[in-house]
Amino acid sequence: MNILPYPHPALRWKSKQIQEINDDLRRVVAEMFTLMYAAKGIGLAANQVGLPYRLFVLNLSGDAEDKEEELVFINPEILKRKGSTEGEEGCLSFPGMYGQVKRAAKIEVEAFDLNGQCFGYSLDDLAARAVQHETDHLDGVLFIDRMTETAARDLQPVVADFETQFRRWQSDGRYPSDEVLKRELLAMESRPPLVAKS
């Protein structure tokens, strides 16, 4: 399992609801946390590692030792959004790139944890921003889609560089064609989650 770079097709995939919480899912979650910490992130969505399922992990401290801060959101749903705020965001699928993004200032979110228990939070500040960012991922929406007009314009050459690099990797055989990758995602959708490819 690896964190996929933009513009891998999984990043534009609308993820499927998870129907069962099992040992496969728990192993995937553990590996996602490991990858997230290695990349010095605070959140990671399943489709960023090539799994088209509605799941993301979060630890706002970014500290692998701080297990109390680890949260798993299965089939999350943002119920309410209030206000508006602008702040800088990055994304592990766009390493080293940051831009100003407008988000709701406060949100209410519901999701399931690894025990199958439904939970809800009222969030603001960084927590609200992170949950909105990761939930967007599950709908195939990226932070570049939400950037302010100025940030999007300024960063367009950087985004183009990511696209060029990914196409080069496809030409070199590091990644299959978009068509093959999309077929793989469809195949994963049709079988019980989760089977992670190494």
C-alpha positions, 0 to 999 in steps of 0.5 A, a space after each residue: 500500500 502506498 499514498 497515491 499521487 495526483 492525478 491517479 484516478 482513485 483520487 477522483 473516485 466516488 467511494 463506496 459505503 463500507 458494509 462490514 467491519 472485519 479484520 481486513 479493515 482493521 489491518 488496512 486502518 493500521 497501515 493507513 495510520 503508518 503511511 500517514 505518520 511516515 508522510 508527516 500528515 494528519 489525515 488520510 482517506 482510503 482512496 488515497 491508497 487506492 481503496 474505493 471505500 468510505 473511510 478515513 483516518 485522522 490524528 490532528 497531533 500528527 504524533 504516532 505516539 499519541 494514540 488517544 488522538 487517533 480517529 477512524 471515520 467509517 461512512 462519514 456524513 457531514 450533517 451541518 455546515 456553518 459559517 466560512 473561513 479561509 486557511 492553508 491546506 496541503 495534501 499527501 497526494 500533492 507533497 510539498 504543495 500548499 494553498 488557501 482553501 475556503 471551508 465551513 467554519 463549523 460542522 457537525 459530522 457523524 460516522 462509525 468507528 472500528 467497533 461499529 459504533 456510530 459517533 458524532 462531533 461538532 467541530 471547528 478550527 483545524 478539526 473541522 477543516 481536516 474532516 471536510 478535506 478528508 470527506 471531500 476525498 471520498 467524493 472524489 473532490 480535491 483541495 485544488 477544487 476548493 482553493 481560492 481563485 488566486 491560489 488556484 491560479 498561482 499553483 496551476 504550474 505546480 499541479 501541471 508538474 504533478 500531472 506530467 510526472 504521473 504520465 511519465 511514471 505511466 509511460 515508464 510502467 510504474 503505474 498502468 494506464 488510467 483505463 486499467 486503474 479504473 477497471 481495478 477500482 471497479 473490480 474492488 467495488 464489486 467484491 467485499 471490502 477490504 483487500 489491500 494490494 501491497 
